[in-house]
């Protein structure tokens, strides 16, 4: 290796500037596309393999969400050309396929507003009864944008739901004023249970998502092993506006009491008033359903 022990001061300065410009002025690396398709994508989607909408978090380039505090992870991908969404169920390591016994995964997207049932499409060695890949189509999936929504399913009788947002991986609540817990009306009494019904957010808007919330206690203790589902219906209860989704139990935190949530529902854009339908199955108690009207701005 040749070493330079002395440089004139002016030349040294020029050399430093040239090196700095070289480090910052080169072209940035770009992802390759083996199929050669979708080269004109202008929003950071990497359609690899069968056209998955890629953000690089999951093993298939999709966006990850958590189910059951890490029991499972689910990865969302979308092929806009096929109007097709694929969700992969993964283990706690966020990489290994984890087959589940579920009839479907319900995909709810906030914008464009849509819900789609994703049905089992087994990988090699899997069956429809024990599957880690779920696929479904919807015309709304042709819209090219960053998606935000919820993936939910009932696995062996246990409900799971996870929120995802493509521009920011992960999920959870921002506990600002407009995401505060709001309880509607007086608590309900049922089979020795005290049930509070409400939602996140003081201001609910047509065309946006509402996240219902349910708190259940018995003899002053939180009930964590109930199954809670919610849907949106008309105020007269005769028409279902948004298909039922399961919720997830969230333990008490310094910010919020223990409650069931994460089952987001899209309020129709033309709605003025709707009702949240809560269906609750608690141990040693008969199933009960409540319709709670909410105001929409």
C-alpha positions in Angstrom: 0.0 0.0 0.0 1.4 3.4 -0.9 1.2 6.0 1.9 1.2 9.7 1.3 3.0 11.4 4.2 2.6 15.1 3.0 0.0 17.1 1.0 0.1 20.8 0.4 -2.6 22.4 2.5 -4.7 23.6 -0.5 -4.7 20.2 -2.2 -5.6 18.5 1.1 -8.7 20.7 1.4 -9.8 20.1 -2.1 -9.3 16.3 -1.7 -11.4 16.3 1.4 -14.2 18.2 -0.3 -14.1 15.8 -3.2 -14.3 12.8 -1.0 -17.2 14.3 0.9 -19.1 15.0 -2.3 -18.4 11.5 -3.5 -19.9 9.9 -0.4 -23.1 12.0 -0.6 -23.6 12.5 -4.2 -23.8 8.8 -5.4 -27.0 7.2 -6.4 -28.9 5.4 -3.6 -29.4 1.7 -3.8 -32.6 0.5 -5.4 -34.4 -2.8 -4.9 -34.5 -5.2 -7.9 -37.5 -6.8 -9.3 -36.9 -10.2 -10.8 -40.2 -10.3 -12.7 -39.6 -6.9 -14.3 -43.1 -5.8 -13.5 -44.4 -2.7 -11.7 -41.2 -0.7 -12.5 -43.2 2.6 -12.4 -44.3 2.2 -8.8 -43.9 5.6 -7.2 -44.8 4.8 -3.6 -42.1 2.4 -2.4 -43.9 -0.9 -3.1 -41.7 -3.8 -4.0 -43.8 -6.3 -5.8 -41.7 -9.4 -5.4 -42.6 -13.0 -6.3 -46.4 -12.8 -6.8 -46.6 -9.1 -6.4 -46.5 -8.6 -2.6 -46.9 -5.0 -1.4 -43.5 -4.8 0.3 -42.3 -2.7 3.2 -39.5 -5.0 4.3 -40.6 -5.8 7.8 -41.8 -9.4 7.4 -40.1 -12.3 5.6 -42.4 -11.7 2.6 -41.7 -8.0 2.5 -45.0 -7.1 4.2 -46.2 -5.3 7.2 -46.4 -7.1 10.6 -49.0 -7.0 13.3 -49.1 -8.8 16.7 -51.7 -11.3 17.8 -52.1 -12.2 21.4 -49.1 -10.4 22.8 -46.6 -12.2 20.6 -48.3 -15.6 20.4 -48.6 -15.0 16.7 -47.5 -12.4 14.2 -49.4 -11.8 11.0 -47.9 -10.3 7.9 -49.9 -8.2 5.4 -49.1 -8.1 1.7 -51.1 -6.9 -1.3 -51.0 -7.2 -5.1 -52.8 -4.2 -6.5 -52.9 -5.6 -10.0 -54.6 -8.8 -8.9 -56.7 -6.9 -6.3 -55.5 -9.6 -3.9 -54.3 -9.5 -0.3 -52.3 -12.3 1.4 -51.8 -12.6 5.1 -49.1 -14.9 6.5 -49.3 -16.3 10.0 -45.9 -16.4 11.7 -44.6 -17.6 15.0 -43.1 -15.5 17.8 -39.9 -15.1 15.9 -41.8 -13.2 13.2 -40.2 -15.5 10.5 -41.4 -19.1 10.8 -44.8 -20.1 9.3 -47.2 -21.0 12.1 -50.3 -22.9 10.7 -53.5 -22.2 12.5 -57.0 -23.7 12.6 -59.1 -20.8 11.4 -61.9 -20.6 8.8 -60.8 -17.2 7.6 -58.9 -14.0 8.4 -61.0 -10.8 8.2 -59.1 -7.9 6.7 -60.5 -4.4 7.4 -58.9 -1.5 5.6 -59.6 2.1 6.7 -59.0 3.8 3.3 -60.3 2.8 0.8 -63.0 1.5 3.1 -63.3 -2.2 2.7 -63.5 -5.6 4.4 -62.5 -8.9 2.8 -62.5 -12.5 3.9 -59.1 -14.1 3.4 -59.5 -17.9 3.0 -56.9 -20.6 3.6 -54.4 -21.2 0.8 -52.0 -23.8 2.3 -48.3 -23.7 1.8 -46.6 -27.0 0.9 -47.2 -29.6 3.7 -50.2 -27.6 5.1 -53.9 -28.2 4.9 -56.9 -25.9 4.9 -57.6 -26.9 8.4 -54.0 -26.1 9.5 -52.8 -23.3 7.4 -50.4 -20.3 7.6 -51.4 -18.4 4.4 -54.7 -16.7 3.8 -55.7 -15.0 0.5 -58.7 -13.0 -0.6 -59.7 -10.4 -3.3 -61.6 -7.1 -3.3 -62.0 -4.5 -5.9 -60.8 -1.8 -3.4 -57.4 -3.5 -3.2 -56.6 -2.0 -6.7 -56.1 1.4 -5.0 -52.4 2.1 -4.7 -51.6 3.7 -1.4 -50.3 3.0 2.1 -52.9 0.9 3.9 -53.9 0.9 7.5 -56.3 -1.5 9.1 -56.9 -4.6 11.2 -56.4 -8.4 10.7 -58.6 -10.5 12.8 -59.6 -14.2 13.2 -60.9 -16.8 15.6 -58.3 -19.5 16.2 -59.4 -22.7 17.9 -62.2 -20.6 19.5 -60.0 -17.8 20.7 -60.3 -14.3 19.0 -57.2 -12.5 17.8 -56.9 -9.1 16.2 -54.0 -6.9 15.3 -53.8 -3.4 13.9 -51.2 -2.5 11.2 -50.1 0.7 9.4 -47.8 0.3 6.4 -45.8 3.5 6.9 -45.1 2.6 10.6 -44.8 -1.0 11.6 -46.4 -2.2 14.8 -49.6 -1.2 16.6 -51.0 0.3 19.7 -52.9 3.3 20.9 -51.8 6.9 21.0 -53.4 8.0 24.2 -54.2 11.5 23.2 -57.4 13.3 24.0 -59.2 12.1 20.9 -58.2 8.5 21.6 -59.4 8.5 25.2 -61.7 5.8 26.5 -65.3 6.9 26.5 -68.0 4.8 28.3 -71.5 5.1 26.9 -74.3 5.0 29.5 -74.4 3.1 32.7 -72.6 -0.3 33.2 -74.6 -3.4 32.3 -75.2 -6.2 34.9 -75.2 -9.7 33.6 -74.7 -13.0 35.5 -72.7 -11.3 38.2 -70.6 -9.4 35.7 -70.3 -5.6 35.5 -69.9 -4.7 31.8 -68.9 -1.2 30.6 -69.4 -0.5 26.9 -67.8 2.3 24.9 -65.1 3.2 22.5 -61.8 5.0 22.0 -62.1 8.6 20.9 -64.3 11.5 22.0 -65.0 12.6 18.4 -66.2 9.9 15.9 -66.3 10.8 12.3 -68.1 9.3 9.3 -65.6 7.6 7.0 -63.2 6.9 9.8 -62.6 4.0 12.1 -64.1 3.5 15.6 -62.4 1.2 18.1 -65.0 -0.2 20.5 -64.0 -1.0 24.1 -65.5 -3.3 26.7 -64.4 -3.6 30.4 -65.7 -6.6 32.3 -65.3 -7.1 36.1 -66.7 -9.6 38.6 -66.5 -9.0 42.3 -64.1 -6.2 41.6 -61.7 -8.3 39.6 -61.0 -7.9 35.9 -62.4 -10.7 33.7 -59.7 -11.6 31.1 -61.0 -14.8 29.6 -64.2 -13.6 27.9 -64.7 -13.5 24.2 -65.9 -10.2 22.9 -67.0 -9.4 19.4 -68.3 -6.2 17.9 -70.0 -4.9 14.7 -71.6 -1.7 13.5 -75.4 -1.8 12.9 -78.1 0.8 12.1 -79.6 2.4 15.1 -82.8 0.3 14.7 -80.6 -2.8 14.8 -82.0 -4.2 11.6 -79.0 -3.8 9.2 -75.4 -4.8 9.8 -73.1 -2.0 8.4 -69.7 -3.5 9.3 -69.1 -7.2 9.7 -68.4 -8.5 13.2 -64.7 -8.7 14.3 -63.1 -10.1 17.5 -61.3 -8.0 20.1 -58.2 -8.6 22.2 -57.9 -8.3 26.0 -55.6 -5.5 27.0 -54.3 -5.6 30.7 -54.4 -2.6 32.8 -51.8 0.1 32.2 -51.0 3.4 33.9 -53.0 5.1 31.2 -56.1 2.8 30.9 -58.0 0.2 32.8 -58.1 -3.4 31.6 -60.5 -3.7 28.6 -61.1 -5.5 25.4 -60.2 -3.5 22.2 -58.3 -3.6 18.9 -61.4 -4.7 16.9 -61.7 -1.6 14.8 -64.8 -0.9 12.7 -65.1 1.4 9.7 -68.0 3.9 10.0 -69.7 4.4 6.6 -68.9 7.7 4.9 -72.6 8.7 4.7 -73.5 7.7 8.3 -75.0 10.2 10.7 -75.8 7.8 13.6 -74.9 4.2 14.1 -74.8 1.6 16.9 -72.0 -0.6 18.1 -73.2 -4.2 18.6 -71.3 -5.9 21.3 -71.5 -9.7 21.6 -70.0 -11.1 24.8 -69.3 -14.7 25.8 -68.0 -14.9 29.4 -67.3 -18.1 31.3 -70.2 -19.5 33.3 -72.6 -17.0 31.7 -75.0 -17.0 28.8 -74.0 -15.1 25.7 -75.3 -11.6 25.7 -75.6 -8.9 23.0 -76.0 -5.1 23.5 -76.5 -2.4 20.8 -75.1 1.0 21.9 -76.0 4.0 19.7 -73.1 6.5 19.1 -73.1 9.9 17.6 -71.1 10.5 14.4 -69.8 13.9 13.3 
